[in-house]
Amino acid sequence: LSVKERFRTGMAITTEGKYDFVIGGHSHVQDLYQIPGTNQTYVNNGYALKSKTFISIVDHEISFVPLA
């Protein structure tokens, strides 16, 4: 499995759909993933020095905002 797949699978198993959003880290891989069949979203900014973004959640809308 890829890093993204491992983090997505681990998050889905450990949270059991209990949360609207799950914010992950430590993978250094940016990801925004809607869990199929649920209202749950997994988001990981990746490595900020590489992605040059941060995560913004406003009114349940997730975006990666560029660092200035």
C-alpha positions, 0 to 999 in steps of 0.5 A: 500500500502507498503512504496515502492508502495506509494513512486513509485506511488507518484513519477509517479503522481507528475513527469508525466514522465518528468525526466529520474531519480527521486531520493527519500528519507525519506522512509528508504526503498532502491528501484530501480524501472523502471516505466513500459512503460517509460524511467523513473527510481526511485531510493531511497538509503533508510537509509544509516546507514542500507544499507551502500550504496550511489547512483551512476549514471554514463552514465545513469547507476544507482548502489548502491555503498558500503560505505567504 
